[in-house]
Amino acid sequence: MKVLALTGGVGGAKLALGFAKLLSPEDVTFVVNTGDDFEHLGLHISPDVDTLTYTLAEVANPATGWGRQDETWRFMEALERFGGETWFRLGDADLALHLRRRTLLDEGLDLTATTDALSK
């Protein structure tokens, strides 16, 4: 059986995790909401894509359902000391994903190919 799942947010990521545990990767495809994507600090932020990626990798923060577990915030603390924009907080490990995404997008990959590369 082939499954195409439309997903977004924490609830969608949890549902996707259930599908991923029941079905082989060849039998399930996730279409993730990108309507909430935005640019922040020069980086392309895909909140729902990231939530799904972290959930499927089983590194999502269990307390919030989004972000990474055991995240550190040194970058944001330093940025705040410099008076930078901190309304949307990026953890240190999360920042690495966003920087790599920006690089791949700048190299000409589309968001689908970039997400595929980052999910490996």
Helices and strands as residue ranges (DSSP letters): E 3-7, H 9-22, G 25-27, E 28-32, E 38-40, E 43-45, H 47-56, H 74-81, H 92-106, H 111-118
